[in-house]
Amino acid sequence: MTEFAEAMNYYAERNPRAARRMTDEILTAVELLIAEPVATPGRPGKVAGTSERILSRRTPFVIVYRELTGNAGGVQILHVIHHARKYP
């Protein structure tokens, strides 16, 4: 999650209020994915086996995750990437 922390530091230096809003929106989206992955499906990811959850226009980030199989189920958050950045 280093990318996410670096991005939020960048935004916080320029506009702390926007950084807090974006952080809240991203964390809420992650919590929803963890709690109800089927209820908030994302689009197929650019990398096989992953999915992407697009956030609002005001929050230019993509949550990249994969669904876990087996008894535990759930999701694994792989990246939170600014939409203008390349995948790692």
TIRO-2110 file (N, C-alpha, C; in Angstrom, 1 decimal):
// TIRO-2110
0.8, -1.2, 0.0, N, 1, A
0.0, 0.0, 0.0, CA, 1, A
0.9, 1.3, 0.0, C, 1, A
2.1, 1.1, -0.3, N, 2, A
3.0, 2.3, -0.3, CA, 2, A
2.5, 3.3, -1.4, C, 2, A
2.0, 2.8, -2.5, N, 3, A
1.5, 3.7, -3.6, CA, 3, A
0.4, 4.6, -3.0, C, 3, A
-0.5, 4.0, -2.2, N, 4, A
-1.6, 4.7, -1.7, CA, 4, A
-1.1, 5.8, -0.7, C, 4, A
-0.2, 5.4, 0.2, N, 5, A
0.3, 6.3, 1.2, CA, 5, A
1.1, 7.5, 0.5, C, 5, A
1.9, 7.2, -0.5, N, 6, A
2.6, 8.3, -1.2, CA, 6, A
1.6, 9.2, -1.9, C, 6, A
0.6, 8.7, -2.5, N, 7, A
-0.4, 9.5, -3.2, CA, 7, A
-1.2, 10.4, -2.2, C, 7, A
-1.5, 9.8, -1.0, N, 8, A
-2.3, 10.6, -0.1, CA, 8, A
-1.4, 11.7, 0.5, C, 8, A
-0.1, 11.4, 0.7, N, 9, A
0.8, 12.5, 1.2, CA, 9, A
0.9, 13.6, 0.2, C, 9, A
1.0, 13.2, -1.1, N, 10, A
1.1, 14.2, -2.2, CA, 10, A
-0.2, 15.1, -2.1, C, 10, A
-1.3, 14.5, -2.1, N, 11, A
-2.6, 15.3, -2.0, CA, 11, A
-2.7, 16.1, -0.7, C, 11, A
-2.3, 15.5, 0.4, N, 12, A
-2.4, 16.2, 1.7, CA, 12, A
-1.5, 17.5, 1.7, C, 12, A
-0.4, 17.5, 1.0, N, 13, A
0.4, 18.7, 1.0, CA, 13, A
-0.2, 19.8, 0.2, C, 13, A
-1.1, 19.4, -0.8, N, 14, A
-1.7, 20.4, -1.7, CA, 14, A
-3.1, 20.8, -1.2, C, 14, A
-3.8, 19.8, -0.7, N, 15, A
-5.2, 20.0, -0.3, CA, 15, A
-5.6, 19.0, 0.7, C, 15, A
-5.4, 19.3, 2.0, N, 16, A
-5.6, 18.3, 3.1, CA, 16, A
-7.1, 17.8, 3.1, C, 16, A
-8.0, 18.7, 2.9, N, 17, A
-9.4, 18.3, 2.9, CA, 17, A
-9.7, 17.3, 1.8, C, 17, A
-9.2, 17.5, 0.6, N, 18, A
-9.4, 16.6, -0.5, CA, 18, A
-8.8, 15.2, -0.2, C, 18, A
-7.6, 15.3, 0.4, N, 19, A
-6.9, 14.0, 0.8, CA, 19, A
-7.7, 13.2, 1.8, C, 19, A
-8.3, 13.9, 2.8, N, 20, A
-9.1, 13.2, 3.8, CA, 20, A
-10.3, 12.6, 3.1, C, 20, A
-11.0, 13.3, 2.2, N, 21, A
-12.2, 12.8, 1.5, CA, 21, A
-11.8, 11.6, 0.7, C, 21, A
-10.7, 11.7, -0.1, N, 22, A
-10.3, 10.6, -0.9, CA, 22, A
-10.0, 9.4, -0.1, C, 22, A
-9.3, 9.6, 1.0, N, 23, A
-8.9, 8.5, 1.9, CA, 23, A
-10.2, 7.8, 2.4, C, 23, A
-11.1, 8.6, 2.9, N, 24, A
-12.4, 8.1, 3.4, CA, 24, A
-13.1, 7.2, 2.3, C, 24, A
-13.2, 7.8, 1.1, N, 25, A
-13.9, 7.1, 0.0, CA, 25, A
-13.2, 5.8, -0.3, C, 25, A
-11.9, 5.8, -0.4, N, 26, A
-11.1, 4.6, -0.7, CA, 26, A
-11.3, 3.5, 0.4, C, 26, A
-11.1, 3.9, 1.7, N, 27, A
-11.3, 3.0, 2.8, CA, 27, A
-12.7, 2.4, 2.9, C, 27, A
-13.7, 3.2, 2.6, N, 28, A
-15.1, 2.7, 2.6, CA, 28, A
-15.3, 1.7, 1.5, C, 28, A
-14.7, 2.0, 0.3, N, 29, A
-14.8, 1.0, -0.8, CA, 29, A
-14.1, -0.3, -0.5, C, 29, A
-12.9, -0.2, 0.1, N, 30, A
-12.2, -1.4, 0.5, CA, 30, A
-13.0, -2.2, 1.6, C, 30, A
-13.6, -1.5, 2.5, N, 31, A
-14.4, -2.2, 3.5, CA, 31, A
-15.6, -2.9, 2.9, C, 31, A
-16.2, -2.3, 2.0, N, 32, A
-17.4, -2.9, 1.3, CA, 32, A
-16.9, -4.2, 0.5, C, 32, A
-15.8, -4.1, -0.2, N, 33, A
-15.3, -5.2, -0.9, CA, 33, A
-15.0, -6.4, 0.0, C, 33, A
-14.4, -6.1, 1.2, N, 34, A
-14.1, -7.1, 2.1, CA, 34, A
-15.3, -7.8, 2.7, C, 34, A
-16.3, -6.9, 3.0, N, 35, A
-17.5, -7.4, 3.7, CA, 35, A
-18.5, -8.1, 2.7, C, 35, A
-18.6, -7.6, 1.5, N, 36, A
-19.5, -8.1, 0.5, CA, 36, A
-18.9, -8.1, -0.9, C, 36, A
-18.0, -9.0, -1.2, N, 37, A
-17.3, -8.9, -2.5, CA, 37, A
-18.3, -9.1, -3.7, C, 37, A
-19.3, -10.0, -3.5, N, 38, A
-20.2, -10.2, -4.6, CA, 38, A
-21.2, -9.1, -4.8, C, 38, A
-21.5, -8.4, -3.7, N, 39, A
-22.5, -7.3, -3.8, CA, 39, A
-21.9, -6.0, -4.5, C, 39, A
-20.6, -5.9, -4.5, N, 40, A
-19.9, -4.8, -5.2, CA, 40, A
-18.9, -5.3, -6.2, C, 40, A
-19.3, -6.0, -7.2, N, 41, A
-18.4, -6.6, -8.1, CA, 41, A
-17.6, -5.5, -8.9, C, 41, A
-16.4, -5.7, -9.3, N, 42, A
-15.6, -4.8, -10.1, CA, 42, A
-15.6, -5.4, -11.5, C, 42, A
-14.9, -4.6, -12.3, N, 43, A
-14.7, -5.1, -13.7, CA, 43, A
-13.5, -6.0, -13.7, C, 43, A
-13.4, -6.8, -14.8, N, 44, A
-12.2, -7.7, -14.9, CA, 44, A
-11.0, -6.9, -14.9, C, 44, A
-9.9, -7.4, -14.2, N, 45, A
-8.7, -6.6, -14.2, CA, 45, A
-7.8, -6.8, -15.4, C, 45, A
-6.8, -5.9, -15.5, N, 46, A
-5.9, -6.0, -16.6, CA, 46, A
-5.0, -7.2, -16.5, C, 46, A
-4.8, -7.7, -15.3, N, 47, A
-4.0, -8.9, -15.1, CA, 47, A
-5.0, -10.1, -14.8, C, 47, A
-4.7, -11.2, -15.4, N, 48, A
-5.6, -12.4, -15.3, CA, 48, A
-5.8, -12.7, -13.8, C, 48, A
-7.0, -13.0, -13.4, N, 49, A
-7.3, -13.4, -12.1, CA, 49, A
-7.6, -12.2, -11.1, C, 49, A
-7.6, -11.0, -11.6, N, 50, A
-7.8, -9.8, -10.8, CA, 50, A
-9.1, -9.1, -11.2, C, 50, A
-9.6, -8.3, -10.3, N, 51, A
-10.7, -7.4, -10.6, CA, 51, A
-10.3, -6.0, -10.2, C, 51, A
-11.0, -5.0, -10.8, N, 52, A
-10.8, -3.6, -10.5, CA, 52, A
-12.1, -3.0, -10.0, C, 52, A
-12.0, -2.2, -9.0, N, 53, A
-13.1, -1.4, -8.5, CA, 53, A
-12.8, 0.0, -8.7, C, 53, A
-13.6, 0.7, -9.6, N, 54, A
-13.4, 2.1, -9.9, CA, 54, A
-14.1, 2.9, -8.9, C, 54, A
-13.5, 4.0, -8.5, N, 55, A
-14.1, 4.9, -7.5, CA, 55, A
-14.8, 6.0, -8.2, C, 55, A
-15.3, 7.0, -7.5, N, 56, A
-16.0, 8.1, -8.1, CA, 56, A
-15.0, 9.0, -8.9, C, 56, A
-15.6, 9.9, -9.7, N, 57, A
-14.8, 10.8, -10.5, CA, 57, A
-13.9, 11.7, -9.6, C, 57, A
-14.4, 12.0, -8.4, N, 58, A
-13.7, 12.8, -7.5, CA, 58, A
-12.6, 12.1, -6.8, C, 58, A
-12.5, 10.8, -6.9, N, 59, A
-11.4, 10.0, -6.3, CA, 59, A
-10.8, 9.2, -7.4, C, 59, A
-9.7, 9.7, -8.0, N, 60, A
-9.2, 9.1, -9.2, CA, 60, A
-8.3, 7.8, -9.0, C, 60, A
-8.9, 6.9, -8.2, N, 61, A
-8.1, 5.7, -7.9, CA, 61, A
-8.8, 4.4, -8.3, C, 61, A
-8.1, 3.4, -8.5, N, 62, A
-8.6, 2.1, -8.8, CA, 62, A
-8.1, 1.1, -7.7, C, 62, A
-9.1, 0.3, -7.2, N, 63, A
-8.7, -0.8, -6.3, CA, 63, A
-8.5, -2.0, -7.1, C, 63, A
-7.3, -2.6, -7.0, N, 64, A
-7.1, -3.9, -7.7, CA, 64, A
-7.1, -5.0, -6.7, C, 64, A
-7.9, -6.0, -6.9, N, 65, A
-8.0, -7.1, -5.9, CA, 65, A
-8.3, -8.4, -6.6, C, 65, A
-8.2, -9.5, -5.9, N, 66, A
-8.5, -10.8, -6.4, CA, 66, A
-9.4, -11.5, -5.3, C, 66, A
-10.3, -12.3, -5.8, N, 67, A
-11.2, -13.0, -4.9, CA, 67, A
-10.4, -14.3, -4.5, C, 67, A
-10.5, -14.5, -3.2, N, 68, A
-9.9, -15.7, -2.6, CA, 68, A
-10.9, -16.9, -2.7, C, 68, A
-10.3, -18.1, -3.0, N, 69, A
-11.2, -19.3, -3.1, CA, 69, A
-10.9, -20.1, -1.8, C, 69, A
-11.7, -21.1, -1.7, N, 70, A
-11.6, -22.0, -0.5, CA, 70, A
-12.5, -21.7, 0.6, C, 70, A
-12.3, -22.2, 1.7, N, 71, A
-13.2, -22.0, 2.8, CA, 71, A
-13.3, -20.6, 3.3, C, 71, A
-12.1, -19.9, 3.3, N, 72, A
-12.1, -18.6, 3.8, CA, 72, A
-12.8, -17.6, 3.0, C, 72, A
-12.7, -17.7, 1.6, N, 73, A
-13.3, -16.8, 0.7, CA, 73, A
-12.7, -15.4, 0.9, C, 73, A
-13.5, -14.4, 0.5, N, 74, A
-13.1, -13.0, 0.7, CA, 74, A
-12.3, -12.5, -0.4, C, 74, A
-11.6, -11.4, -0.2, N, 75, A
-10.8, -10.7, -1.2, CA, 75, A
-9.4, -10.4, -0.7, C, 75, A
-8.5, -10.2, -1.6, N, 76, A
-7.2, -9.7, -1.2, CA, 76, A
-6.9, -8.4, -2.0, C, 76, A
-6.7, -7.3, -1.3, N, 77, A
-6.4, -6.1, -2.0, CA, 77, A
-5.0, -6.1, -2.4, C, 77, A
-4.8, -5.9, -3.7, N, 78, A
-3.4, -6.0, -4.3, CA, 78, A
-2.8, -4.6, -4.4, C, 78, A
-3.6, -3.7, -4.9, N, 79, A
-3.1, -2.3, -5.1, CA, 79, A
-4.2, -1.3, -5.0, C, 79, A
-3.8, -0.1, -4.7, N, 80, A
-4.7, 1.1, -4.8, CA, 80, A
-3.9, 2.0, -5.7, C, 80, A
-4.3, 2.2, -6.9, N, 81, A
-3.5, 2.9, -7.9, CA, 81, A
-4.2, 4.1, -8.5, C, 81, A
-3.5, 5.2, -8.6, N, 82, A
-4.1, 6.4, -9.3, CA, 82, A
-4.3, 6.0, -10.7, C, 82, A
-5.5, 6.4, -11.3, N, 83, A
-5.8, 5.9, -12.6, CA, 83, A
-4.8, 6.3, -13.7, C, 83, A
-4.0, 7.3, -13.5, N, 84, A
-3.1, 7.8, -14.5, CA, 84, A
-1.7, 7.0, -14.4, C, 84, A
-1.6, 6.2, -13.4, N, 85, A
-0.3, 5.5, -13.2, CA, 85, A
-0.3, 4.1, -13.9, C, 85, A
0.8, 3.6, -14.2, N, 86, A
1.0, 2.3, -14.8, CA, 86, A
0.9, 1.3, -13.6, C, 86, A
0.4, 0.1, -14.0, N, 87, A
0.4, -1.0, -13.0, CA, 87, A
1.9, -1.3, -12.7, C, 87, A
2.1, -1.7, -11.4, N, 88, A
3.5, -2.1, -11.0, CA, 88, A
3.9, -3.4, -11.7, C, 88, A
END
